[in-house]
Each structure stands twice: as structure tokens, then as C-alpha cells.
């Protein structure tokens, strides 16, 4: 017992305190589209504070449990995604309290539901690292992406180095991160760091299109597929094949597969809206 509370109550109280002040972040939900939106809103550049990192994790975890949400979207208000973290704030945190930054930022990867990020104008530092932990990244043509920490005499600390190297390759990661280089949305697309590049002003339509597509997919197989694919990054081939096989066998008797086969045999489009 802690001060008359059990551990669960203490954790719940701490989480409630954490989410009392959402300065710079807001949440919206569209039940018709079955989407939840985490929106950075600290004009003009939507800077992310140290506290925001913990709030991002908590909010995404709640959305992941919300039955009304099938797809999670992260984006910025004011026509900007985010220019990154609050630079002076890094020196205000006690020593040994920032070695686990990557865990909070990696929350989109741990979510069972698909997570889309919409990038406008800037995705710098932690905001780019957060984007790299999402499943799908949509960027407008004028966007610039960077991990510029070397220019401050430090290195990225929220998983960016490894994610860029895994997706774009070691040589490109070194060129980008060791030089603090900004890359365009088109270069990011060519390197595999971005899923789609859309015209400036076209982000809303693109996000809606991706949300509609993913929300229509069978949810249990979709979340299982996300897990299997994410595991393939680190697992040897034979382990990945075993994971895929075991997951396939667990899903095979499920209602989604039966419905899909029935629709196929009946030459109809399957409807997974309630599955």
C-alpha cells in the first residue's frame, strides 16, 4: 500500500495528473469514420514538450483501447506537423531521466491498431522520430524532414537513428543524421521513409482515404498482421516464418476468414465493418 492506495489506484492517479494539462495537444474522435486524432496544437510550430511525450503515450494507449476507434491519426494543427522538441527543456530534466525517451515515442508501433501520421511543412527531431514509429507516413510536397540534433552538439535520443537506418539503409542514415541534413518529402519517399507524398493542401483528403481503407479491413487479422510485420524487423527468417504460420493458424477458424471466403465464393465484396 502507498499512502492508503494500492498500486493500481496510485498508477491511475498518476495517469490522471499527467493528463490534466494537455497544453499543446488535443484529441478528437470521428465515430462515423471510426478514427481517433491526436493533434499537436502549440502555434506556430507545434513544439513537443518533455511532458507531452508521456501524454502522447497515454493518449495513444487509450485510443488503442477505444472500441469506437479503428484507425489512429497523428497530425499537427496550424498547417504544420511539428518542428520538434522544446530545446531548452532538455537541460531542465534531471540526469538519467531521459535515457528511455524512445519507449514513449515508440507507442504507435506498440498500438494494435494502424497509426497514420500526416506531415506538413516540418517533421524535425522527436516529431520525425514519432512519425517513424507509425505504420504509415503521408507528407505534403513542401515538407522537410530531419534529425538535426548533431547541430546542437547531441544525437537523436528517441529511436530515430535506428529507424532511419533500418528503413533507408545505413549509408543514407549516416548522410542524413551525421550531417543534420534536411530532406524533402520526395527524397523521403524515394528512401522509403514516407508512404505517400501529396500536393500541398491535399493532406486532409489523403488521410481520409487511408482511414477509410484501413477502417474497412478486418480488425483482428489487421492487428495480427501489424504484429507479425513489426516482428520481422528483428527476427531471423525462420523465426518470422514460424510467427507468421502460428498467427495464420490461430486466425484461420475465425469469423473474418469465413466471411471473406463466403463473400469470395458468392462473388460479393466482403463487409468487415463490424468485424
N, C-alpha and C positions, 0 to 999 in steps of 0.2 A: 504493500500500500504506500502511496506517495501523498502525504498530506490529506489522508482520508479518501483518496481516489484510488481506484485500481488502475492498472496500466492502460487499459482501453479508454477509460474516461480521461486520463491525462493526455493521451495521444489525440483524442477528439477535441479537447480543449485547446491544445496547441495548434491543431489544424484550423480551428475556428478563429483563433487570434491571428494566425497567418493570413487568413482570407478576409479579415475585417477591412483592411485598407487595400483596395485594388487600384491604387493610383498608377495610371499608365497602362492598365489592362482592363478590358471589359469582355464580357461573354454574351453572345446572342445565340438563340436557337430557333430554327425554322422547322417546325414539325411537319409541314407539308413536304418539304424537301428531305426531311429526316437528317438534317445536318446541324452540327454544333460549330460555332465560330469562336475562336479565341483571337481577339483583336488588340494589337498594340495601339495605344492612343495617347501618346505624350508628344504633342506638337513641339517643334516642327518635324523632328526626325525619329520619333518613337523610340527613344533610348530605353534600354532594358537595364533596370537596377539589379543589384545583388539580391534583394528580397524578391524581385519579380521572378527570378529563376526558380525559387521554391514555389511561388504561386503558380507558375506555368505548370510545374509538375502536378500540383494538387488539382488544378482545374482540368487538366487533360485526363487525369485518373478518374475524376468524377464524370466527365463526358463519356469516358470509355465504359462506364457502368450504366449510363442513361439509356433505357430501352427505346426512347424516342429518337435517339441519335444513331445513325448508321455510318456516317462519314464525318470526320473531324477536319475542320479547315483552320489554318493559322494564317493570318494576314495582318496588314497594318492599315490604319486609317490615314486620312490626310494625303492620299496619293503616294504614300511611302510605306515600304515594308518596315525596315529598321536600319539605322546606321550603326547599330551595335550596342555595346555595354556602356555604362556610366564610368568613364575613365577615372575620375578622381576617387570613385568609390572603392577601387581596388586597394588603395592604401589605407582604407578605414577598417578593413576586416582583419581580425586577429590572425597571427601566424598559425599555420596548419589548419585553417578553416576554409581553404579554397582548393584543396587537393582533389576533392570529389565533385568538382563542377560538372564533369561530363555525365554524371549519373542523372542529375535533374534535366540536363539538356537532351539526354537520350530517351526521355519519356515517350516521344512519338513512336520510337522504334518498339518500345515495350507494349504500346497500346494494341489491343486485339483488333481494333477497327482500323480501316485505312485512314491515313492522315495526309492531307494535301496542304502544301504551303503556296501562297500566292506572293510573288516577289515583284515589287515595283520600285524603281529607281535605285535603291540600295539594299544590299544584304551583306553587312560587314560584321566581322568578329563573331560574337556569340549568336547574332541573328542568323548568320550564314551557317554556323555550326548546328543550330537548331533546325534549320532548313534541311541540312544534310542528314539529319536523323529521321526526317519524314519519308513517307513512301513515294510521294510524287511532288515534283517541284515545277511550278508554272511561273515563268518570268516574262515581263514585258520587254520589248526590244531595247528600251533605253536603260535597262537595269545594269548595274555594276556590282560585281560580287568580289569579296576579298577577305583574306585573313591577314590584316596589316599589323599584327602585334609586334613583329620584328622592328617596326619603325618606332615603337615605344620602348625598345630595349627588353622585350619579353617574348614569349612564344604563346601560341594558342593553348588554352587550357581546358577546353570543353569538348574535346574529341575531334576537332577539325583536321588536325594533321593526319590522323589515321584514316578518317573517312575519305578525304580527298585522295590520299594515296591508294586506297582500296578501289575507288571508283575510277579515278582518272589515270592512275599509274604513278609510280614513284618519281619518274623524271618530271612529269608535269606538276606534281605536288611540290617538288623542290623548287621548281621555277616560280610557282605561284606564291608559296608560303615563305621561302627563304628570302625572296625579293620583296615581299609585301605587295605583290602585283595585283592590281585590279583587273579583272577580266570582264568582258562583255557577256551579255546573256547568250549571244550566238556562240562565242567561244566555249562558254559553259555547256551549251547544248552539244557542241561538237565533241567535248571531252566526256560527255555522259553525266555531267553534274546536274543538268536540268532536263526535265521530261518533255517540256514544250515551251516554245517561245511564241508569244502572241503580240500583235500590234499594241502600241500604247493606247490605253483606253479600252482594250479588249479583255482585261483580266476577269471582270465580273462574269462575262459570258462564258469564258473558258472554265472558270471554277464551277459554274452551274452545270456545264456539260459533263465535267468529270464527276461531280457529285451525283448527278442523275444516273450516270453509268454505274458507278460503284454501289450506290444505294439499291440498285435493281438486282445486284448479284446475291446469290445465296450466302447468308452471313456466316454460318458455321464453316462451310468449306473455304470461304474467303479468308477468315481469320486464321484458319489452319494453314492455308497456302502462304499467308504472310509469315507465319512462324517457320514453316519449312524453308522458305526462300531466305529469310534472315539467318537461319542456322547454317545455310550453305556457305556463307561468307567465311566461317571459321572451321567448319567441319571437313575432315578428309572426305574424298569422294565416296568411299564405302560406307561411312557413317551417314552422309547425306542421303545416299540411296536407301539405307535402312530406315531413316526417319520418314522419307517420302513413302516407302512401302507400308510402314506401320500406320501412318496417317491415312493413306488411301484405304487401307483395310478397315480402319475404325469408321471412316465416313461412308463406306460402301453400303451398309444396311440403312443408312439414314434417309429421312423423308425427302431431302433435297435431290438426292440421286434418283430415287424412284420417280419423283415428279419430273425431273429432267428427261428420263428415259420415256416416260409416258407421253410427254409433250413431243419428243422426237418421233416416236412411233406414230403419233396422231397427226404429225406434220403441223404442229402448233408451236407458237412461241411460248417458252416456259415463263411462268409468272412466279417469281421468288419474293414478291413484295412482302409477304407475311412469313417468310422462312429465314 
